[in-house]
Amino acid sequence: MDQLALTDDVLALRAWRMPDMVVYQHADDEWWLTPLDDAVPLVRVNRAGASLLAAMDGQATVGSLLEKFGNRACGAGGETGRACLERWSLPRYSLCYYGAEVPAQDRGEARWGLLLLKIREGWSASTEFEGAGHLADFHSHDIATHKDHFEVIETTVSHLFREPTAALEGLTYGRLLAHNFRKLGWWTRKPRTIVEVGGGLGYVARELGKGLAPEEREGVRYVFLDITRPFLASQLELGKEGGWHPTGLQANGEFLPLKDASVDLIVDNENMADMTPVKLSRQEAESGRGATPLHQEALDWIRRAGLSLDKDMPAEFIFNLGPLRFLREVWRVLKPGGRAFLVEFGIEQGWSAPVKLPGHTEYETHFGHLRQAARWLGFQEKYGALPQFLGIKPDTRVLCTGAAYAIRRFCEAEGRPFAIRAYTEAEFTQTLGDMLPRLLGHHYHDISDPAWFGLGDFKVLLLEKPAAAPPPKPQIKDVKGFRWGGMR
Ligand SMILES: C[S@@+](CC[C@H](N)C(=O)[O-])C[C@H]1O[C@@H](n2cnc3c(N)ncnc32)[C@H](O)[C@@H]1O
């Protein structure tokens, strides 16, 4: 394991312990800390180690701490204070920060969160664009099991709300969807075929099913379509628990292996950020000529659907090609009168930013482009923020998600189960039982606080293919500099 050389420059810096850190007292003289990187074992310290951590108050320098604790045994395994000082500020630990100043002072309370984000970006993935095929490769080849995927790799909003919670007035994410679909009139004439694309473990389907009456599910075909084969078994199992008779299909949502006009409802929850990104250059955008066929496909979308690109175009930018391909497929496979429910985190204008997660990088979905393209295809669309769509009260208090990840590790080491969820204080108290008094530093956020989960970044796009759909768009082709509408 790397260590930081305690040079004179480092010794002159001040040390801050990370303020959001959760600490667990395992025994009389043993406390546990969670390094930021899950692959690094829990840090176990004795009373001297806990005092070292407490002394990192932004006033003490690394040098003064070395003098006081350097030769003392601070680790529960006898590690010296020096060894702790050499490691704890490393990005993969991130238990403390050494610096001349408090980091990013201009962002008020968010500063530590931003610092941690920067650190995480530094170690969890490369800063280079990982290529248009990276996300499809990751999902089709690198995920060996569904176990713990949504607990540690990518937690979704629907995963946080998969069990009944007071935060949703006793409901779950999927049951709220059932309620809202009914309110929208989507069950007035119930769909005969539902396709859920990217169903994860299947909780949305289970809870959607439970939120509907048996007669509302009866005779409905429920098809799971997912690029990740190891998720399909869980989807089928939970889908059955929800009262469906589901079938599963491994496929890429960008190329649906489904017949034209064969589906009544498509559900796609938190999946579009996983679809093909393309990195375009300003020069390509300005000339309309792509360096590769994939880039040309992206540029053709921009031109044909009239997508607006902001004026401050950077030299290179990410374009969400995958979600647009998916949208075209949704248009093709929906029956006239069919509907789609699409949810993802994203932006309305500007340039899509990467979000680094363990093992892969996702990209903000550009809802401005998606909506323009939807209208161009012929959809009627409605759009809004997910918390409003779900009717979540913004001041509901829930356990900090960072704390939940740390507590999960403590529970794992204690041999006790602990699920990552959105816990209200009463739910958390009940779940943790006798461990609670030995836990320090966990706290609660308003559910609307960006530091909780960024719930406000999630958007809902509701699409309806008009019942009397216009004939398919003529194929516009460029032939020797002329634009031709396809003729029949
Ligand atoms: C972030 S998870 C969301 C899972 C679930 N819908 C939820 O709300 O928790 C993304 C899901 O989409 C699937 N997926 C990713 N890329 C896909 C693609 N191109 N086509 C189909 N499914 C895809 C993943 O395997 C996973 O099931």
Ligand as a Chemical Component Dictionary entry (heavy atoms), coordinates in Angstrom:
data_LIG
# 
_chem_comp.id                   LIG 
_chem_comp.type                 NON-POLYMER 
_chem_comp.pdbx_formal_charge   0 
_chem_comp.three_letter_code    LIG 
# 
loop_
_chem_comp_atom.comp_id 
_chem_comp_atom.atom_id 
_chem_comp_atom.alt_atom_id 
_chem_comp_atom.type_symbol 
_chem_comp_atom.charge 
_chem_comp_atom.model_Cartn_x 
_chem_comp_atom.model_Cartn_y 
_chem_comp_atom.model_Cartn_z 
_chem_comp_atom.pdbx_ordinal 
LIG C1  C1  C 0  -28.500 2.060  -13.156 1  
LIG S1  S1  S 1  -29.267 0.568  -13.476 2  
LIG C2  C2  C 0  -30.948 0.902  -13.119 3  
LIG C3  C3  C 0  -31.668 -0.331 -12.670 4  
LIG C4  C4  C 0  -33.122 -0.170 -12.267 5  
LIG N1  N1  N 0  -33.952 0.275  -13.352 6  
LIG C5  C5  C 0  -33.245 0.737  -11.070 7  
LIG O1  O1  O 0  -34.008 1.697  -11.143 8  
LIG O2  O2  O -1 -32.599 0.447  -10.057 9  
LIG C6  C6  C 0  -29.211 0.432  -15.227 10 
LIG C7  C7  C 0  -29.865 -0.800 -15.758 11 
LIG O3  O3  O 0  -29.880 -0.729 -17.177 12 
LIG C8  C8  C 0  -29.205 -1.845 -17.727 13 
LIG N2  N2  N 0  -28.556 -1.364 -18.956 14 
LIG C9  C9  C 0  -27.453 -0.594 -19.067 15 
LIG N3  N3  N 0  -27.216 -0.291 -20.349 16 
LIG C10 C10 C 0  -28.197 -0.864 -21.079 17 
LIG C11 C11 C 0  -28.513 -0.924 -22.457 18 
LIG N4  N4  N 0  -27.758 -0.299 -23.356 19 
LIG N5  N5  N 0  -29.585 -1.625 -22.828 20 
LIG C12 C12 C 0  -30.363 -2.269 -21.942 21 
LIG N6  N6  N 0  -30.118 -2.258 -20.622 22 
LIG C13 C13 C 0  -29.058 -1.563 -20.183 23 
LIG C14 C14 C 0  -28.281 -2.320 -16.635 24 
LIG O4  O4  O 0  -27.920 -3.653 -16.787 25 
LIG C15 C15 C 0  -29.155 -2.077 -15.419 26 
LIG O5  O5  O 0  -30.107 -3.089 -15.254 27 
# 
loop_
_chem_comp_bond.comp_id 
_chem_comp_bond.atom_id_1 
_chem_comp_bond.atom_id_2 
_chem_comp_bond.value_order 
_chem_comp_bond.pdbx_ordinal 
LIG C1  S1  SING 1  
LIG S1  C2  SING 2  
LIG S1  C6  SING 3  
LIG C2  C3  SING 4  
LIG C3  C4  SING 5  
LIG C4  N1  SING 6  
LIG C4  C5  SING 7  
LIG C5  O1  DOUB 8  
LIG C5  O2  SING 9  
LIG C6  C7  SING 10 
LIG C7  O3  SING 11 
LIG C7  C15 SING 12 
LIG O3  C8  SING 13 
LIG C8  N2  SING 14 
LIG C8  C14 SING 15 
LIG N2  C9  SING 16 
LIG N2  C13 SING 17 
LIG C9  N3  DOUB 18 
LIG N3  C10 SING 19 
LIG C10 C11 SING 20 
LIG C10 C13 DOUB 21 
LIG C11 N4  SING 22 
LIG C11 N5  DOUB 23 
LIG N5  C12 SING 24 
LIG C12 N6  DOUB 25 
LIG N6  C13 SING 26 
LIG C14 O4  SING 27 
LIG C14 C15 SING 28 
LIG C15 O5  SING 29 
# 
